[in-house]
Amino acid sequence: MAETGPTDSPPGEGPAPPVCCPEVYTSPPPQPTERKPGQLSPEQVRQFFDEGYLLVKDYFTPEELQPVREAVEELVDDLAQRMHKAGKITDTHKDAGLFQRLTLLNKEYPGAAVVLHKKGKLPQAFRDLWSHERLLNVMEQFIGPEIAGHPIWNLRTKTPRNEEVTVPWHQDNAYLGVQSLGTLQPTAWIPLLDANKNNGCMQVVRGGHRKGITARHLCCVGGTWYVELPEDEIENTLGCDLKNDIVTCEVPYGGVLFLNNAIPHRSLENNTDQIRWSLDLRWQHPEKPCGFEGIKDVIPMRSAKNPDLKPDWEKFESVDRTANQQRKMNNESGAEDEFDTTIQGPWMLRWEIVNHNKHTRSLLGEDRSKNPIWTKA
């Protein structure tokens, strides 16, 4: 069953958050009257709101994404050098390529892929992509002319056959506070090579967003920090038919998969010998709840009210999102250790923990009733 949410407003928190708002995910805003680069066709906009996702092939050229690849190579090299200096590894594997090196590091120091995933550093190429004019033009079609980057963005370090980077069925809203259910937060999922069913592309459940609710999730899957949306919840609560509604989204290099924050989706296992790198970038209206209040704020990127607005990247990056998550989950040592391989976050307060592992250890014995915004569903 879907979460019921609080029935009364927590003291000082204003109105109780919505528990059902299908119009947020199914009704597009007024469309721009001016034609701009990268905008979607009316049919594509309708698909995004009708089906909850949209795959656009050849959105970027390889030349446009090459700086992103190079930035990832620099991040991996920085990690290798830091780990070597700290005595965590004996070989930096400097001659290995972008699609193999992190796998080799992860074999010598299990969890290296998690360490890089947690780093949260935004190289200039990532900043340029997130605030790219064409992507913001699409976001204007989805959420209107006031646009901010959401505090949750990710570099996906999908090394081969690694449980910790294979994400199960979920709705993105399950990782956020209940107060943000009424905020549309589109994601652009951008792979840095051809993504297919063999190396771990995405699957979505078409139409699973239409009720505008967050179904019951469980925490945590296997040895990971991920919540999982059971398949019976997808069918019984969200009203989907898994035999007919699952869509495998193979995305060529240069393509973009757009998702909303209520559609169920997952990544498949990477059964190849190459790392399936990808970025997921999110946006929303800057004045609406982001669901990560008290951890990290949004970063305004475009405003019709202030045409000269520029993203304040230094302010945004000065806040360590993953460290703040860990501190809120009673893991101060993990927040301070740059090579810690665990991840915690407030979603662990929201859902029933049916499987404890190293990621949930800091929560054992915690009173989970103290924070009304992260109410257990």
C-alpha positions in Angstrom: 0.0 0.0 0.0 1.1 3.6 -0.5 2.4 5.6 2.4 -0.2 7.6 4.3 2.1 10.4 5.4 1.4 12.5 8.5 -2.2 13.3 9.2 -1.4 16.6 11.0 1.2 19.2 10.4 4.3 18.8 12.6 4.8 21.9 14.8 6.4 24.7 12.9 6.5 22.8 9.6 3.4 24.3 7.9 0.8 22.3 6.0 1.1 18.5 6.0 2.7 17.2 2.8 0.6 15.8 0.0 0.2 12.0 -0.2 -1.2 12.0 -3.8 -0.7 14.5 -6.6 -1.0 13.0 -10.0 -1.3 16.3 -11.7 2.3 17.2 -10.8 3.6 14.3 -12.9 1.0 14.2 -15.7 0.3 17.9 -16.5 2.9 19.9 -18.4 3.3 23.6 -17.6 2.5 26.3 -20.2 5.0 25.7 -23.0 7.5 28.4 -24.1 6.4 30.5 -27.1 9.9 31.0 -28.3 11.7 28.2 -30.1 15.0 27.4 -28.4 17.9 25.0 -29.2 17.4 21.5 -27.9 13.7 21.8 -27.2 11.6 18.8 -27.5 8.7 18.4 -29.9 5.1 18.6 -28.5 4.8 14.8 -29.0 8.0 14.2 -26.9 6.7 16.5 -24.1 3.5 14.6 -24.1 5.3 11.2 -23.9 7.3 12.4 -20.9 4.2 13.4 -19.0 2.0 10.4 -20.2 4.5 7.6 -19.8 6.9 9.1 -17.2 10.1 8.8 -19.3 11.5 9.9 -22.7 14.5 8.6 -24.6 16.2 11.0 -26.9 19.0 9.6 -29.1 21.9 11.7 -30.4 21.1 14.6 -28.1 24.8 15.3 -27.6 27.7 14.8 -30.0 30.7 12.7 -28.8 32.8 15.8 -29.0 30.4 17.5 -26.5 30.7 14.7 -24.0 34.4 14.1 -24.4 35.3 16.7 -21.7 33.0 14.8 -19.3 34.9 11.6 -20.0 38.2 13.3 -19.5 37.0 14.7 -16.2 36.0 11.2 -15.0 39.5 10.0 -15.9 40.9 12.8 -13.7 38.7 11.9 -10.8 39.7 8.2 -11.0 43.4 9.2 -11.2 43.0 11.5 -8.2 41.3 8.7 -6.2 44.1 6.3 -7.2 46.8 8.7 -6.1 45.1 9.4 -2.8 44.6 5.7 -2.1 48.2 4.9 -3.0 49.5 7.6 -0.8 47.4 6.4 2.1 48.6 2.8 1.7 45.2 1.5 0.6 46.6 0.1 -2.7 50.0 -0.8 -4.1 49.3 -0.2 -7.8 47.6 2.8 -9.2 47.0 1.1 -12.6 47.8 4.3 -14.4 48.0 2.6 -17.8 44.5 1.2 -17.6 41.8 3.1 -19.5 38.7 4.9 -18.5 36.5 1.8 -18.8 38.8 -0.6 -16.8 40.9 1.3 -14.2 38.3 1.7 -11.4 37.5 -2.0 -11.7 41.2 -2.8 -11.0 41.3 -0.3 -8.1 38.1 -1.9 -6.7 39.6 -5.4 -6.7 42.5 -4.2 -4.6 40.4 -2.0 -2.3 36.8 -3.3 -2.3 34.5 -0.3 -2.1 36.7 2.0 -4.2 33.8 2.5 -6.6 31.7 3.6 -3.6 34.3 6.0 -2.4 34.4 7.7 -5.8 30.6 7.7 -6.0 30.5 9.5 -2.6 33.1 12.1 -3.5 30.6 14.5 -5.0 33.1 16.6 -6.8 31.8 18.7 -9.7 34.6 19.2 -12.3 34.0 22.0 -14.7 32.8 19.6 -17.4 30.1 18.3 -15.1 29.0 21.9 -14.3 28.9 22.8 -18.0 26.8 19.7 -18.8 24.3 20.2 -15.9 23.8 23.9 -16.8 23.9 23.3 -20.6 21.6 25.6 -22.5 19.9 22.8 -24.4 19.1 20.8 -21.2 17.8 23.9 -19.4 15.6 24.6 -22.5 14.1 21.1 -22.0 13.7 21.7 -18.3 11.7 24.9 -19.1 9.3 22.7 -21.0 9.0 20.3 -18.0 8.9 22.6 -15.0 8.7 26.2 -16.3 11.3 29.1 -16.5 12.4 29.0 -12.9 15.0 26.3 -12.8 17.4 25.0 -10.1 19.7 21.9 -9.9 18.6 19.4 -7.2 21.1 18.7 -4.5 21.2 15.0 -5.5 23.2 14.3 -8.6 25.4 11.3 -9.2 28.3 9.9 -11.1 27.5 6.3 -11.5 30.5 4.1 -11.1 29.0 0.9 -12.5 31.8 -1.6 -12.4 31.2 -5.1 -13.7 29.2 -7.6 -11.6 29.1 -5.3 -8.5 26.1 -5.4 -6.3 26.8 -2.0 -4.8 26.3 -0.3 -8.1 23.3 -2.2 -9.3 20.2 -0.3 -8.3 16.9 -2.2 -7.8 13.3 -1.1 -8.6 12.6 2.2 -6.9 10.9 5.6 -7.3 13.3 8.5 -6.8 10.8 10.1 -4.4 11.5 7.2 -2.0 14.9 8.7 -1.2 13.4 12.1 -0.4 11.3 13.6 2.4 7.6 13.3 2.0 7.3 17.1 1.7 8.6 17.1 -1.8 6.0 14.7 -3.4 4.4 17.8 -4.9 7.6 18.9 -6.7 8.4 17.6 -10.2 12.1 16.8 -10.3 13.1 15.6 -13.8 16.3 13.6 -14.2 18.6 13.4 -17.3 20.4 10.1 -17.3 23.4 10.4 -19.5 25.7 7.4 -20.2 29.3 7.9 -21.2 29.3 4.9 -23.6 26.6 2.9 -25.4 24.3 1.6 -22.6 22.6 -1.7 -23.3 21.1 -4.6 -21.5 24.4 -6.3 -21.2 26.3 -3.5 -19.5 23.5 -2.3 -17.2 21.1 0.1 -18.9 18.0 1.3 -17.3 14.5 -0.2 -17.2 11.4 1.8 -16.4 7.8 0.8 -15.6 5.9 2.8 -18.1 3.0 4.8 -16.5 4.0 4.0 -13.0 3.9 7.7 -12.1 0.3 8.4 -13.0 -1.2 8.0 -9.6 1.2 10.5 -8.2 2.0 8.5 -5.1 5.1 6.9 -3.5 4.5 3.2 -2.9 6.0 1.3 0.0 9.7 0.6 -0.3 11.9 -1.6 1.9 15.5 -1.1 3.1 18.2 -2.2 2.4 18.9 -4.5 -0.5 21.6 -7.1 0.1 24.9 -5.5 1.1 23.8 -2.0 -0.2 22.2 1.2 1.0 19.5 1.0 -1.6 15.7 0.8 -0.9 13.7 -1.5 -3.1 10.1 -1.2 -4.5 8.6 -4.8 -4.3 7.1 -5.9 -7.6 3.7 -6.5 -5.9 3.7 -2.9 -4.9 4.3 -1.8 -8.4 1.4 -3.8 -9.6 -1.1 -3.5 -6.7 -0.4 0.0 -5.5 0.8 1.8 -8.7 -1.6 -0.2 -11.0 1.1 -1.4 -13.4 1.3 -4.7 -15.4 4.9 -5.8 -15.2 4.4 -8.2 -18.1 3.6 -5.4 -20.5 4.8 -2.1 -18.9 8.5 -2.7 -18.4 10.6 -0.9 -21.0 14.3 -1.6 -21.4 16.0 1.7 -22.3 19.1 1.1 -24.3 20.7 4.5 -24.7 23.5 5.2 -27.3 26.4 7.4 -26.4 25.2 10.9 -26.9 21.6 10.0 -25.9 19.7 11.1 -22.9 17.0 9.3 -20.9 14.6 11.7 -19.2 12.7 10.4 -16.1 10.4 12.0 -13.6 10.8 11.3 -9.9 7.7 9.1 -9.5 8.3 6.5 -12.2 9.6 3.1 -11.0 13.0 2.3 -12.6 16.1 0.2 -12.0 19.5 -0.6 -13.6 20.4 -4.0 -14.9 23.6 -5.9 -13.9 26.8 -5.0 -15.8 27.9 -8.3 -17.3 30.6 -7.0 -19.5 34.3 -6.2 -18.8 33.8 -2.4 -19.1 32.6 0.1 -16.6 29.3 1.6 -17.6 29.8 5.2 -16.5 26.9 7.6 -16.4 25.7 10.8 -14.9 22.3 11.5 -13.5 21.4 15.2 -13.2 18.2 16.6 -11.7 16.3 19.9 -11.7 13.3 21.4 -10.0 11.6 24.8 -9.3 13.9 26.6 -6.9 11.2 27.6 -4.4 9.5 24.2 -4.0 10.6 21.6 -1.4 13.5 19.5 -2.6 13.1 16.7 0.0 16.7 17.1 1.2 16.2 20.1 3.4 18.8 20.4 6.2 21.3 18.4 4.2 22.0 20.5 1.0 20.2 23.2 -0.9 19.3 23.5 -4.6 21.4 25.5 -6.9 19.5 28.1 -9.0 20.5 27.9 -12.7 18.0 30.0 -14.7 15.3 32.5 -13.9 12.9 34.6 -16.0 12.8 36.9 -13.0 16.6 37.3 -13.1 18.0 36.8 -16.6 21.5 37.5 -15.4 21.5 34.6 -12.9 24.6 32.4 -12.9 25.0 29.2 -10.8 27.0 29.7 -7.7 29.0 26.5 -8.0 31.5 27.3 -5.2 28.7 27.7 -2.7 27.0 24.6 -3.8 30.1 22.4 -3.7 31.2 23.8 -0.3 28.5 21.6 1.2 29.4 17.9 1.4 26.1 16.1 0.8 27.2 12.6 1.6 29.1 13.6 4.8 26.0 15.5 6.0 23.9 12.5 5.2 26.2 10.3 7.3 26.3 12.8 10.2 22.5 12.8 10.3 22.6 9.0 10.5 25.0 8.9 13.5 28.1 8.1 11.5 30.5 10.9 12.3 33.5 8.7 11.7 32.3 7.7 8.2 31.7 11.4 7.4 35.3 12.2 8.4 37.0 9.2 6.7 37.7 9.9 3.0 38.0 6.2 2.3 34.9 5.0 4.2 32.9 2.6 2.0 29.5 3.0 3.6 26.6 5.3 2.7 23.8 6.4 4.9 20.9 8.8 4.3 17.5 9.9 5.7 15.7 7.5 3.5 16.7 4.8 6.0 14.5 6.6 8.5 11.5 6.6 6.2 11.2 2.9 5.3 11.1 -0.4 7.2 14.6 -1.9 7.5 14.2 -5.5 6.7 17.9 -6.2 6.1 20.7 -4.7 8.2 24.3 -4.5 6.8 27.3 -2.3 7.2 25.5 0.7 5.8 22.7 0.6 8.4 24.9 -0.2 11.4 24.9 3.4 12.6 21.1 3.3 12.9 20.8 0.4 15.3 19.2 1.5 18.4 18.2 4.9 17.1 14.8 6.4 18.0 13.3 6.8 14.5 10.3 8.9 15.7 12.3 12.1 16.3 12.1 13.5 12.8 8.5 14.0 11.5 9.5 15.0 8.0 11.1 11.6 7.5 8.1 9.7 8.9 8.2 5.9 8.5 5.8 4.9 5.9 
